[in-house]
């Protein structure tokens, strides 16, 4: 397990480098791999220039919907596009439905031009609106989510004071923890854990990746772990389970990139 933690940053970097170096964009419709639709969702989010919290919210909507229904019964890419549109409204980071339509269309159909205001455009627009209503009903109109982001910010601020500015600024702990958190939204397993637990584990993984030891803590005893004052209800087993789930995201991405 420790080897996995040591290697996770290099795995994360290899995935990012592969994305940058790839000359051929992902042909989503031709890849049948777990996590491929989530990649599509986040690629669209980047093109739409929405906030990270908005794209994370869209991913949660998408994962929660398919937790309730059979994946084969719905067009996953349509649900992902509609989730982005909904998340913009929820997070007060609205995007125009025309932009969502054209970004989704051009991302799925590489090299295609934006849709004219014709039958195909109006058909896709109607499908996104209908999907939005379907998602809301399926989730019983419970669209208020507690995100790990606010907890991560609080934990990082407190830990920065604990470690001191010299240690904190010597390695990019905050940036890495935030990247782990955002990337974890690619996985449906993010629904299995409490937001507080997810936040602390992203920060813990960042610390372990860079070999930073929190002063006055003893990781050999569960009661003396540095994160116990923040989240007293998390066990060591749960801590490692979440970290393994985060690492799995990068393994999935690496498999997709190597296809």
Residue, then its C-alpha position, 0 to 999 in steps of 0.5 A: x500500500x505504501x508503494x501505491x502512495x509513493x507512486x500515485x503522483x508519478x501515475x497522476x503526472x503520467x496521465x496528465x502528460x499523456x493527455x497533453x501529448x496525445x495528438x488524437x483526441x479521445x473518440x468517446x463513442x468507440x471506447x467502452x471503459x469505466x470512467x470514459x463518460x466522466x472524462x467526457x463530462x470534465x472535458x466539456x466542463x473545461x471547454x465551457x470554462x465553468x468553475x471546478x465546483x460546478x463540474x464537480x457538482x455535475x459529476x455528482x449529479x451524473x453518478x447519483x442518477x446512474x446509481x438509481x437507474x440501469x446504465x443501459x436504459x439511458x444515453x450516458x452522454x446525454x445525461x452528462x451534458x444535462x448534468x452540466x447544464x443543471x450544475x450551472x444553475x445549482x452553483x449559480x454558474x450558469x451556462x447557455x444551453x446552446x453552448x452545452x449543446x455545441x460543446x457536447x456535440x463537437x466533443x462527441x463528433x470530433x471535427x464537427x461544426x457547431x449545430x445550426x438552428x435546425x432539426x438536429x439542434x432542436x432535437x438535442x435541446x429538447x433531449x437535454x431539457x427532458x433529461x434535466x426533468x428526468x434527473x430531478x425526478x429520479x433524485x427526488x428533487x434533492x439537488x442540494x449537495x454537501x461538497x468536500x471542497x469547503x472542508x478541504x479548504x478549512x483543513x488546509x488552512x489549519x494544517x498550514x498553520x500547524x506545519x508552518x509556512x516553510x514546510x507548507x510552501x516547500x511542496x505543493x500540498x494544497x494544489x495536489x490535494x485539490x487535484x486529488x479531490x477534483x479527479x476523485x469526482x471521475x469515480x462513482x465511488x465518491x458517493x460511498x464516502x462522507x465529504x469530510x472523510x474525502x477531504x481529509x483523505x485527499x489532504x492525507x494522500x498529498x502529504x504522504x505523496x511528498x513525505x511530509x510528516x505532521x509534527x507531534x503525531x504518531x501514525x502508529x496509533x489510530x488515536x494519535x493520527x494527525x487528522x483525528x481532531x478534524x474527523x474523529x469518526x474516521x477509522x484507519x481502514x476507512x482512511x485507506x479505503x478512500x485513498x485506494x479509491x482515489x488511486x484507482x481513478x488514475x489507474x482507470x485513466x492510464x488504461x484508457x490513455x493506453x488504448 
